[in-house]
Amino acid sequence: MTDAPSARQPMRILIGGDTFAPDLNGSATFAKRLGAGLAARGHEVHVMAPAQKHRVGTFAEQYDGQTLTVHRVYSWRWLPHPWLRFMLPWRVKANSRKIIDSIHPDAVHFQSHIIAGSGLAPVAKKRGIRLIGTNHTMPENVLQHVTILPKPMLDWLARVQWKAAARIFRMADVVTSPTQNSADYLEKMTGLRGVIAISNGIDTSVYKPTFKRPADNRIVYVGRLDEEKHVDELLQAAARMNPALDVQVDIIGGGEMKPKLRELAASLGIVDRIHFLGKLSDEDLRATLTRGTVFAMPSRAELQCIAAMEAMATALPVVAANAMALPHLVHEGENGHLYQPGDIDAFAAALTDVLTAPPARLDKMKKASLEVVAHHAMGHTLDVFEALYRNEPLPS
């Protein structure tokens, strides 16, 4: 459980991010759950985030049954992208100073160096406020949205962004990343040392695992429909699977690739089996996972993958790309399979193996998913961040 009140003096914590609810992505989901979990423990939680459709100001917003004070900063939409909004870089330091000086937080925790961190970090450092930085992004993925630029320039911009990341994260008292792989990668690209791996965490109590085999062969994907997620590989794999399996694919989320993915489904002749469900409420998301047979994650850029953990908390086996942090969650042959990115035949074969597994083996995979995700309890994540905010030894 995440709602055990802290026995210590409550803190005032400011969380800052370049994305936040209602955005659907790992960083936004983590920030929302972290804030709600801390609020449930009695802390006063503030969030600095981009305004949604110019709704600028300070608002009491409800998340997971908790009230957070969200400071919505004036933002622009990145026009090539259907929903991505960003705070103005040349105003973010002034906005950060205004928010910090109005609430006097005990700790500041930024989730991105790109804009939020570039404003919050120097102000918090100057004020002597405890500063924590968590990395959820790889500049290469962010720059994929700048498709109008040639690749050599994108590569140069990625190097510039990694240098910026090093400069901003060096201001933090502690730097964290969701997995050891992602922590190692951050150190490699920035020259930082001592990055701490802390799971994003998940409250497994709200999911409904079932060992009853679903009525149909249903694959579920949850996440943004952007290029770096490679959802096209899932559609291609579904098209290559035995038609007798009558595979149904539920795709939850939105993004710039949705029209192209619809076109791809039509060209593959599987449009009637691909269900684009859009953004769902937490309750509908959990219900869709419970109806699934297997979860698929073809992304190569997951620094942890909250969506996969949600699926595992529902006792779903997972088939995922053997890349970045996904091998931390998917143990080959135990709770699912890993395939080499781009190998569509292997992806299709792995999904088929799960869908056709005898009941005893499927149950074994389901139990293995529950066992793996049990090590990512949100309560422990909250314990660790509370200790970091207080500059205390970390709990074991």
C-alpha positions in Angstrom: 0.0 0.0 0.0 1.1 3.6 -0.7 -1.1 5.5 1.7 0.6 4.9 5.1 1.0 8.3 6.6 4.5 9.4 7.5 5.3 9.3 11.2 7.7 12.2 10.6 7.1 16.0 10.2 5.4 16.4 6.8 7.4 18.0 4.0 6.5 20.5 1.3 7.7 19.0 -2.0 7.8 20.6 -5.4 7.8 18.1 -8.4 8.6 19.6 -11.8 8.2 18.0 -15.2 8.0 18.8 -18.9 5.0 16.5 -19.0 2.3 15.7 -16.5 -1.2 14.3 -16.3 -3.3 14.1 -18.4 -0.4 13.3 -20.7 0.0 9.5 -21.1 3.7 8.6 -20.8 6.1 7.1 -18.3 7.4 10.4 -16.9 3.9 11.9 -16.5 2.5 8.7 -14.9 5.4 8.5 -12.5 5.2 12.1 -11.4 1.4 11.8 -10.9 1.7 8.6 -8.8 4.7 9.9 -6.8 2.8 13.1 -6.0 -0.3 11.3 -5.0 1.6 8.7 -2.9 3.4 11.5 -1.1 0.2 13.4 -0.5 -1.4 10.2 0.9 1.4 10.1 3.4 0.6 13.6 4.6 3.1 15.7 2.6 2.1 18.9 0.9 2.8 18.3 -2.8 3.1 21.0 -5.5 3.7 20.3 -9.2 5.1 22.6 -11.9 3.9 21.5 -15.3 3.0 22.9 -18.7 -0.5 24.4 -18.9 -3.1 22.4 -20.9 -4.6 24.5 -23.7 -3.5 27.8 -22.0 -5.2 27.0 -18.7 -2.5 28.9 -16.8 -2.5 29.3 -13.1 -2.5 27.4 -9.8 -5.1 24.7 -9.4 -6.1 22.0 -6.9 -6.1 18.8 -9.0 -7.3 15.4 -8.0 -5.2 12.3 -8.7 -5.6 8.8 -7.3 -7.9 10.3 -4.6 -5.4 12.9 -3.5 -5.3 16.7 -4.0 -2.1 18.1 -5.5 -1.4 21.8 -6.0 -0.5 22.1 -9.7 1.2 25.2 -11.0 0.3 25.3 -14.7 2.9 27.3 -16.6 2.1 29.0 -19.9 3.0 26.7 -22.7 3.0 26.2 -26.5 2.1 23.1 -28.4 4.8 21.6 -30.5 2.9 21.8 -33.8 4.2 18.6 -35.5 3.0 16.7 -32.5 -0.7 16.1 -31.6 -0.5 16.8 -27.9 3.1 17.7 -26.8 3.2 21.0 -25.0 6.3 22.8 -23.6 7.0 25.6 -21.2 8.9 28.4 -22.8 12.6 27.9 -22.1 13.4 31.6 -22.0 10.8 32.1 -19.2 11.1 28.9 -17.2 13.7 30.2 -14.8 11.5 33.2 -13.9 8.5 30.9 -13.5 10.5 28.5 -11.3 11.7 31.4 -9.1 8.2 32.7 -8.7 6.8 29.2 -7.7 9.7 28.3 -5.4 9.7 31.7 -3.6 5.9 31.5 -3.1 5.8 28.0 -1.5 9.3 27.6 0.0 9.6 23.9 -0.6 11.8 21.6 1.6 12.8 19.6 -1.5 12.6 20.1 -5.3 12.4 17.1 -7.6 12.7 17.6 -11.3 11.8 14.9 -13.8 13.5 16.3 -16.9 16.6 18.5 -17.5 15.3 19.8 -20.8 13.0 22.6 -19.6 11.7 22.0 -16.1 15.1 21.1 -14.7 16.8 24.0 -16.5 14.6 26.3 -14.6 14.2 24.6 -11.2 17.7 23.3 -10.7 19.6 26.7 -10.6 16.9 28.4 -8.6 16.8 25.6 -6.0 20.6 25.4 -5.9 20.9 29.1 -5.3 18.2 29.0 -2.5 20.0 26.0 -0.8 17.0 23.7 -1.3 17.5 20.0 -1.4 17.5 19.0 -5.1 16.7 15.7 -6.6 16.8 15.0 -10.4 15.3 11.9 -12.1 16.0 11.1 -15.7 13.1 9.6 -17.8 14.2 10.6 -21.2 16.8 10.0 -23.9 17.4 13.1 -26.1 17.5 10.9 -29.2 13.9 10.0 -28.6 12.8 13.6 -28.0 14.5 14.8 -31.1 12.6 12.3 -33.3 9.7 14.8 -33.1 11.9 17.3 -34.9 11.5 15.4 -38.2 12.1 18.5 -40.3 15.8 18.5 -39.6 18.4 16.3 -41.3 19.9 13.4 -39.4 23.4 14.9 -39.0 21.8 18.0 -37.3 19.7 15.7 -35.1 22.8 13.8 -34.0 24.5 17.1 -33.2 21.5 18.3 -31.2 21.5 15.0 -29.3 25.1 15.6 -28.2 24.2 19.1 -27.2 21.3 17.8 -25.1 23.4 15.3 -23.4 25.9 18.1 -22.5 22.9 20.1 -21.2 21.8 17.1 -19.2 25.2 16.8 -17.6 25.2 20.5 -16.6 21.7 20.4 -15.1 22.0 17.0 -13.3 25.3 18.0 -11.8 23.4 20.7 -9.8 21.3 18.0 -8.1 22.2 16.6 -4.7 21.2 13.2 -5.9 20.4 11.9 -9.5 18.2 8.9 -10.0 16.9 6.8 -12.9 14.3 4.0 -12.9 16.6 1.0 -13.6 20.3 0.1 -13.3 20.5 -0.1 -17.1 19.1 3.4 -17.5 21.3 4.7 -14.6 24.4 3.2 -16.3 23.4 4.7 -19.7 22.9 8.2 -18.1 26.4 7.9 -16.5 27.9 6.9 -19.9 26.3 9.7 -21.8 26.9 12.5 -19.3 30.0 11.5 -17.3 28.0 11.6 -14.1 28.8 9.2 -11.3 26.7 7.7 -8.5 23.3 7.7 -10.3 20.9 5.7 -8.1 18.5 3.2 -9.7 15.1 3.6 -8.1 12.0 1.8 -9.6 9.2 4.0 -10.7 7.1 1.7 -8.5 3.5 0.5 -8.9 0.7 -0.1 -6.5 -0.2 -3.6 -7.3 -3.2 -3.7 -5.0 -5.4 -1.8 -7.6 -4.9 -4.4 -10.4 -7.0 -7.5 -10.9 -4.9 -10.5 -11.8 -6.8 -13.5 -13.1 -5.8 -17.0 -14.0 -8.9 -17.6 -16.1 -8.0 -17.9 -19.7 -9.7 -15.2 -21.8 -12.3 -16.1 -24.3 -10.2 -14.9 -27.2 -6.5 -14.4 -28.1 -6.1 -10.8 -27.1 -2.8 -8.8 -27.3 -2.6 -5.5 -25.4 -0.3 -2.6 -25.9 -0.3 0.5 -23.7 1.7 3.6 -24.5 2.3 6.5 -26.9 1.8 6.0 -30.6 5.0 7.7 -31.5 7.7 6.5 -33.9 10.2 5.4 -31.2 7.6 3.0 -29.8 7.7 0.9 -33.0 4.0 -0.2 -32.7 4.2 -0.9 -36.4 6.2 -4.0 -35.5 3.3 -5.3 -33.4 0.8 -4.8 -36.3 3.2 -6.6 -38.7 3.6 -9.5 -36.2 -0.1 -9.8 -35.8 -0.5 -10.0 -39.6 2.0 -12.9 -39.7 0.3 -15.0 -37.0 -1.9 -18.0 -37.9 -5.3 -16.6 -38.9 -6.9 -19.5 -37.0 -5.8 -17.9 -33.8 -8.1 -14.9 -34.6 -5.8 -12.6 -32.7 -7.3 -9.3 -31.5 -5.0 -6.4 -30.6 -6.0 -3.7 -28.2 -3.9 -0.5 -28.6 -4.3 2.0 -25.7 -2.9 5.5 -26.1 -2.6 8.2 -28.7 0.1 9.9 -30.7 1.3 11.2 -34.0 1.7 7.8 -35.6 -2.0 6.8 -35.1 -3.1 7.7 -38.7 -0.2 5.8 -40.2 -0.8 2.8 -38.0 -4.5 2.7 -39.2 -3.2 2.8 -42.7 -0.8 0.0 -42.0 -3.5 -2.1 -40.5 -5.6 -1.6 -43.6 -2.8 -2.5 -45.9 -2.0 -5.6 -43.9 -5.7 -6.7 -44.1 -6.1 -6.8 -40.3 -8.1 -3.6 -39.7 -10.9 -5.6 -38.2 -8.6 -7.1 -35.6 -6.8 -3.9 -34.5 -8.7 -1.9 -31.9 -7.4 1.7 -31.3 -9.0 2.5 -27.9 -7.3 5.9 -27.4 -6.7 7.2 -23.9 -8.6 5.3 -21.2 -9.4 6.1 -17.6 -7.4 4.1 -15.0 -10.4 1.9 -14.4 -11.0 1.1 -18.0 -7.2 0.5 -18.6 -7.1 -2.0 -15.8 -10.2 -3.7 -17.1 -8.7 -4.0 -20.6 -5.5 -5.5 -19.2 -7.6 -8.1 -17.3 -9.3 -9.1 -20.5 -5.9 -9.6 -22.3 -3.9 -12.7 -22.8 -0.5 -11.2 -23.4 1.1 -7.8 -23.3 3.4 -6.6 -26.1 6.0 -3.8 -25.9 8.1 -3.3 -29.1 9.8 -0.1 -27.9 13.6 0.0 -27.8 13.7 3.1 -25.5 12.1 2.2 -22.3 14.0 3.4 -19.2 11.7 1.2 -17.2 8.2 0.8 -18.7 5.4 1.4 -16.2 2.9 0.0 -18.8 4.6 -3.4 -18.7 4.6 -3.4 -14.9 0.9 -2.7 -14.9 0.4 -5.6 -17.2 2.5 -7.8 -15.0 0.5 -6.7 -11.9 -2.5 -8.1 -13.9 -0.7 -11.4 -14.3 -0.1 -11.0 -18.0 2.9 -12.6 -19.6 5.0 -10.0 -21.6 6.6 -10.2 -25.0 9.1 -7.3 -25.4 12.0 -6.0 -27.4 15.3 -7.0 -26.0 16.4 -3.5 -25.5 17.3 -0.9 -22.8 15.5 -1.7 -19.5 12.9 -4.2 -20.6 15.1 -7.3 -19.8 14.9 -6.1 -16.2 11.2 -6.9 -16.3 10.9 -9.7 -18.9 12.8 -12.9 -18.0 13.1 -15.0 -21.1 11.0 -18.1 -20.9 9.7 -17.3 -17.4 7.2 -14.5 -17.5 7.3 -14.1 -21.3 9.8 -13.6 -24.1 12.3 -11.1 -25.5 12.9 -10.7 -29.2 15.5 -8.9 -31.1 14.2 -5.5 -32.3 13.2 -5.5 -35.9 12.8 -9.3 -36.1 9.1 -9.5 -36.9 9.1 -13.3 -37.3 10.6 -13.8 -33.9 8.1 -11.3 -32.4 5.2 -13.2 -34.0 6.6 -16.5 -32.9 7.0 -15.3 -29.3 3.4 -14.0 -29.1 2.1 -17.2 -30.7 4.0 -19.2 -28.1 2.2 -17.4 -25.2 -1.2 -17.6 -26.9 -0.9 -21.3 -27.6 0.7 -22.2 -24.2 -1.0 -25.1 -22.4 -2.9 -23.9 -19.2 -0.2 -25.1 -16.8 2.6 -23.2 -18.6 0.5 -20.1 -19.1 -0.3 -20.1 -15.4 3.4 -20.5 -14.6 4.2 -17.4 -16.7 1.4 -15.4 -15.1 2.7 -16.3 -11.6 6.2 -15.3 -12.7 5.0 -11.9 -13.8 3.4 -11.3 -10.4 6.6 -12.4 -8.7 8.8 -10.0 -10.7 6.5 -7.0 -10.3 6.3 -7.6 -6.5 9.8 -6.2 -6.3 8.6 -2.8 -7.6 6.2 -1.9 -4.8 5.3 1.7 -4.8 5.5 1.8 -1.0 9.3 1.1 -1.2 9.7 3.8 -3.9 8.0 6.3 -1.7 10.2 5.3 1.2 13.4 5.9 -0.8 12.3 9.3 -2.2 11.3 10.4 1.3 14.7 9.5 2.6 16.4 11.4 -0.4 14.3 14.5 0.3 15.4 14.4 4.0 19.0 13.6 3.1 18.8 10.4 5.2 20.2 6.9 4.6 18.2 4.9 2.1 16.0 2.1 3.3 17.2 -1.4 2.3 
